Amino acid sequence: MALIDDVKRILQAGFPGAKLELKSIASGRVTGALIWDGFDALPQIDRQSRLRKAISALPVDKQLKVSLILTLTTDEKASLAAA
């Protein structure tokens, strides 16, 4: 299974109802955004901790290929899109 598929599966399980905007980049890494309203009122450090915990379900070699993943709410994503 491709890395991006593994990451999607894990994030969908850990963040029910989340919208995933992920892509594979040339280096074989996965990057993108995790948009989930469950992040509302959570500081970024807590969001990233939850993301990290979910990603830790992957084998270490795959964890190391997960690059930047933004953690946003739907409203935050909309604000970025409007800017």
Buried (B, 14 or more C-beta within 10 A) or exposed (E): EEBBEBBBEBBBEBBEEBEBEBEBEEEEBBBBBBBBBBBEEBEEEEBBEBBEEBBEBBEEEBEEBBEEBBBBBBEBBEEEEEE
